[in-house]
Amino acid sequence: MTLSIQEKTFLINSIRDINDFPKPGIVFKDITTLLADKDAYALLMKHLNKRYSTYDLSHVAGIDARGFIFGAALAQMLGIGFVPIRKKGKLPYTTVSEKYALEYGVDEVEVHIDAFSNVKNPRVLLIDDLIATGGTAYAAASLINKVGATCVEACFIMGLDFLDGQSKLREAVNVYTVIGVD
């Protein structure tokens, strides 16, 4: 299930481009304008709800921080739990962590060790706003599996199609992007 070309165009047009942020040469995709547009946000969330209503999910896991916005709302719509995947040092209980490479260095994400323990055979949708190189998403999917759940799919509102993050991530989990950006 995908959106029509008109619906995708509507969503793309609701996202603001910020040139040279956070550094020169980068075109930042600002989703705050999509969130502020009640019609664009409603279209997106209804689409995600319809897509994932038959997946037999137990949880949605959102990547810090913009994945929280979509993930928590979607989990509520689906009537399932939401689990945050955070940057290192932000969760208060015992965690499991996964490191991933950045352009210049390494970063780390974590999840509570018991994040999915409230159900048997947890099935989890991973969600974030954007996939670029895929390092954070790959680490997050790995974490979900490390703590005894199954990462069923990774969903992104936007995919930067000119980078190889989606193809790398597909080696580990199914990937769905609502809209592709060249």
C-alpha positions in Angstrom: 0.0 0.0 0.0 1.4 3.3 -1.1 0.1 6.8 -1.5 -0.9 8.3 -4.8 1.4 10.6 -6.7 -0.8 13.6 -5.7 -0.7 12.6 -2.0 3.1 12.2 -2.1 3.4 15.5 -3.8 1.2 17.1 -1.1 3.4 15.7 1.6 6.6 16.7 -0.1 5.3 20.2 -0.5 4.5 20.4 3.2 8.1 19.8 4.1 10.4 22.9 4.2 14.0 22.8 2.9 16.6 24.7 4.9 19.8 25.3 2.9 23.2 24.9 4.6 21.9 23.4 7.9 23.4 22.1 10.0 26.5 22.8 7.9 27.2 24.3 4.4 26.1 22.1 1.5 23.4 20.3 3.4 19.7 20.7 2.5 17.9 19.9 5.8 14.4 18.5 5.4 12.3 20.3 8.1 9.3 18.3 9.1 7.9 20.9 11.5 6.0 22.4 8.6 4.4 19.0 7.9 3.4 18.7 11.6 1.9 22.2 11.6 -0.3 21.4 8.6 -3.2 19.5 10.1 -4.2 18.1 6.7 -0.7 16.8 5.8 -0.2 15.3 9.2 -3.6 13.6 9.1 -3.0 12.2 5.6 0.3 10.8 6.7 -0.9 9.2 10.0 -4.1 7.8 8.4 -1.9 6.2 5.7 0.5 4.7 8.3 -2.4 3.4 10.4 -4.0 1.7 7.4 -0.7 0.2 6.3 0.2 -1.2 9.7 -3.2 -2.2 11.0 -2.8 -5.8 9.6 0.8 -6.4 10.7 -0.1 -7.9 14.1 2.4 -5.5 15.8 2.8 -5.4 19.6 4.9 -2.1 19.6 6.1 0.8 17.7 9.7 1.9 18.5 10.6 5.4 17.6 14.2 6.7 17.1 15.2 9.7 19.2 13.8 12.3 18.7 11.6 12.9 15.6 10.7 9.2 15.5 8.9 9.8 18.8 6.4 12.2 17.1 5.2 9.7 14.5 5.8 6.6 16.6 3.8 7.5 19.7 0.9 8.8 17.6 0.9 5.7 15.4 1.1 3.3 18.4 -1.9 5.0 20.0 -3.9 4.7 16.7 -3.0 1.0 16.5 -3.8 0.4 20.1 -0.3 -0.9 20.9 2.7 0.1 23.0 5.4 2.7 22.2 9.1 2.2 23.0 11.6 5.0 22.7 15.1 4.3 21.3 17.3 7.0 22.7 20.8 8.4 22.4 23.2 7.1 25.0 22.7 8.2 28.6 19.0 9.4 28.2 17.2 6.3 29.6 16.9 5.9 33.3 16.8 2.1 33.7 19.1 -0.8 32.6 19.8 -0.5 28.9 21.3 -2.4 26.0 23.2 -0.3 23.5 24.5 -0.4 20.0 27.2 1.7 18.4 27.2 3.0 14.8 29.6 4.9 12.6 29.2 8.5 11.8 31.0 10.5 9.1 33.6 11.5 11.7 33.3 9.2 14.7 30.9 6.9 16.5 27.6 7.4 18.2 25.4 5.0 20.2 21.7 4.3 20.8 20.0 2.4 23.6 16.8 0.8 24.7 15.6 -0.5 28.0 16.5 -4.1 28.5 12.9 -5.0 29.3 11.3 -2.7 26.7 9.2 -5.4 25.1 8.8 -7.8 28.0 5.1 -7.1 28.6 4.0 -9.3 25.7 5.0 -12.8 24.3 6.8 -12.8 20.9 6.9 -9.0 20.5 6.6 -7.8 16.9 7.9 -4.3 16.5 7.7 -1.5 13.8 10.7 0.8 13.9 9.9 4.4 12.8 11.8 7.6 12.1 11.4 10.7 10.1 14.2 10.2 7.6 16.8 7.6 6.5 20.0 8.9 5.0 23.0 6.6 5.5 21.1 4.2 7.7 23.5 3.8 10.6 21.2 4.9 13.3 18.3 2.8 11.9 20.5 -0.3 11.5 21.7 0.0 15.1 18.1 0.5 16.4 16.8 -2.5 14.5 19.7 -4.6 15.9 18.7 -3.4 19.4 15.1 -4.5 19.0 16.3 -7.9 18.1 18.9 -8.0 20.9 16.3 -7.6 23.6 14.1 -10.5 22.3 11.7 -8.8 19.9 11.4 -9.1 16.2 11.8 -5.9 14.1 9.2 -6.5 11.5 9.8 -3.4 9.4 11.6 -0.1 9.5 9.4 2.9 8.3 10.6 6.3 7.4 8.6 9.3 6.3 11.4 10.3 3.9 14.2 8.4 2.3 17.1 10.1 0.8 17.2 8.0 -2.4 20.6 9.3 -3.5 22.3 7.7 -0.5 22.6 3.9 0.2 21.1 3.8 3.6 17.9 2.0 2.5 19.7 -0.7 0.7 22.1 -1.3 3.6 19.2 -1.5 6.0 17.2 -3.9 3.8 20.0 -6.5 4.5 18.6 -6.7 8.0 14.9 -5.8 7.9 12.1 -4.8 5.5 12.1 -1.1 4.8 9.3 1.2 3.8 9.6 4.9 2.9 6.5 7.0 2.5 8.2 9.5 0.1 11.6 9.4 -1.6 13.7 12.5 -2.0 16.4 12.9 -4.7 
